[in-house]
Every structure is written in C-alpha cells, then in structure tokens.
Amino acid sequence: MEVGFKDEPPSPPPPSCPECTSQEVWKDGLRRTRLGAIQRWLCRKCGFRFSKSSLSSSEGVQKVHMQILNWQASTPYTRQVCELLAEESKNLATVETRNQEKAAGATQTDQATIKGLVVQFAFWLQKNGDTNSPYPEIIKRLIRRGANLLDPESVKEAIAKAKIKNGTKSLEVYAYDALAKMLNIPWERPHYVQEEHLPFIPEEKELDQVIAACRSKRMATFLQTLKETFADPGEILKLQWTDMSENALNIRPVKGHRPRQLNISSKLIAMLNSLPRTSERIFTTTYDSMYPMFSRLRKRVANTLQNPRIKAISFNTFRHWGGTTTYHQTRDILLVQKILGHKRIENTMKYTQLVSFKDNDYDVATATTLEEDQQLLKVGFEYVTERNGIKLYRKPKTFAKLQG
C-alpha cells in the first residue's frame, strides 16, 4: 500500500485594505489581545495599518462574547464583564469616525501625491525667483514626521511636538506658509520666538579628532571643508566640481549670505580630488542623510576619548569656531563678516564673544622707535603696553596663515 502526501491547502489570499481596497499588503507583526494573537497588515499603496479578526462585524462580536460569557474560567473577577464590549465599541466608533471624516472630504495623501506635490512646490519657488530655497527639504521633513500637508492643524501639531529649537520651528512655519500660499490653503501661522544663545566653541584639536576618526572618506572631506572655509553646511552641499580652482573654492550662498571665494589648503584639495566624480555636485548627498552618520561618529569619538564636549559639536560648530577664532586673531569684524558671507553685520557680532588663548599662541615683539612701531603694525602686530620706555607688541601665530 503506497502512502502519499496530501497537497497542502493553498494559503488564503491577503485581506484588502479598508482604506484603498488594495490587496498589496505586508504582514506587520501580531497584535496581542485577550482573544489571542491577531495578524496586523500594512498597505504598501496607502500606508494604512490594520488588522483582520473575527470582530470585524457585529455578528462576530456577539458570537465571541456569548462564548466568553458562557465560559466561566475566562471571566476575570477583577474586571467588569462589559469592559470588553466597551473596548470593541470604542474600536468600532473609531472606524466609523474615520469613515465619516473620509466621506466629509478629508484625504490622506499617498506617496505618489506627496512626491508630486513637493516637486510642484520646488518648481513654484523657482518661478517666483527662489532657486536655492531649503523649503522643499523642510516640507519633506514635515511629511516624515506625519504631517498631512492638506490639513494646517496637522502641520501645526507636527511642528509643535518636534524636539527642535524654536528657530528651526520658525523656518518650518515659513516653509509651510509658502506651500499654503501655493495651494490657496488658509491657515493661522503660529509664532515662535527664537532663543538667544551663544554658540559652543570647541578647541581646534577636538575638531581635528572628529575628522581623524571618520571611517568615510566623504564625511572626512566634508568636515575638513567646513573647517577650512567656515561655510554653512548647505553651501558645502551645493558645491560643484566647477567651483574648484587651483587653491580656492567658490561658495554658492544660501539665503541671507553673499557669494565668496575662499582659499583652501593643498591637503583639502587632495581630499576633494580623491572623491568619485559621479555627478556635477561634489557631495552627492543631503543634509538629512549626512547628519545621522555624523551623530553616530561624534558619539563614538566622545566615548572613546572620554570627552563629552565632542557630543556638542555640530556641522555649524565648525563655522562658529572659525568666525570666533578669526575675530580674536585679527580683531577685524569686517573681515569676519566677509569670510562668513553675512549680509548683516548684526549676524557677525555674536562671534565677538570672549575665548581664552594661551600665552604661546602669540608672537611677541618690542619697539623703541617710531619706525619700529610702523613696521610691526604693518605686519599685524598689536600694541599691548609699554614698560621702561619699551613698547610691547603681540600677534597671533596663525595670523600670517590667515593673511595668506
């Protein structure tokens, strides 16, 4: 007698999404309930998350509850019998409310609509003369945080709950304000007051330690470019290969800055030339892609060196360090404004905060005649004091490098 194997019954088809009726769904874990584990599903088309169970109809609910009530061991003595009914009624009410909202005209934008809307927004900004606006990337961040762009209240909630500075929240408000203007959506713009604070200024060796610890050639080059140019991270990300000359970089400004040309070292030129030229841009990435990598890098360096100050370093810290150091080495606020590309001198004044320098950070010279005074002043020495008829001058040791 031959024994054969029976064919396994075919697996049941996946359920349809209750939002868009699509059957392109993924399994998304299990939901643990008093009635057992229930399969969760995630729609690949609209992103809706749901579960399929025998409680999807009132008949199923009644049948299950009658079974539970007739089974004495399943009835908890510390809870009311009607509690489960109340919970299911709440779930059904939630579904009903969602259906009513959808019927009333509230829509949940799918991925294709979102992508098209962002592209349309970027093109609308270009038509209005704003060719280098960061607003499209900001709108993408709002979408990732769950904001419904067609619902201003949803956008307000996403901005308010974000653990970011008020200055960043204000920028997100301005970005959505422009989008609402394009879509003719009325909304009451929230107001955030930017916090006043002095920037964190690390030591140069701390910046060098972070750069030296990079395992990515692109990240190391990006940070070295920030260190030598004092440019905004957005300006560095916009650099193109045509912006490189023999020993300088042409900086394409972000909003509120001026274009400028800055000298760079032969070390940085070699690092830039070692990167692959697969695009017009030197750094073929985005801020949102780079920063999580940088966060992990500085955490690793801080733990290795047991220096918590390194965790306070950000991309903008390189710019703050450069502006502050340049001012205290030259005492020329206009030079700092020119290097940083500020249009308003008020934005440069924050770099005049005091930092401490060691005595060996200066070259010292003396003068006893008027001619010697003139010669020292011409080469950047600064008058300090006079003792016994001898005038004392000093000059930062790195000042000559800045002049070059």
Secondary structure, 3 states (H helix, E strand, C coil): CCCCCCCCCCCCCCCCCCCCCCCCEEEEEEEEECCEEEEEEEECCCCCEEECCCCCCHHHHHHHHHHHHHCHHHCCCCCCCCHHHHHHHHHHHHHHHHHHHHHCCCCCCCHHHHHHHHHHHHHHHHHCCCCCCCHHHHHHHHHHCCCCCCCHHHHHHHHHHCCCCHHHHHHHHHHHHHHHHHHCCCCCCCCCCCCCCCCCCCCHHHHHHHHHCCCCHHHHHHHHHHHHHCCCHHHHHCCEHHHECCCEEEECCCCCECCEEEECCHHHHHHHHCCCCCCCECCCCCHHHHHHHHHHHHHHHHHHHCCHHHHHCCHHHHHHHHHHHHHHHHCCHHHHHHHHCECCHHHCHHHHCCCCCCHHHEEEEEECCHHHHHHHHHCCCEEEEEECCEEEEEEECCHHHHHC
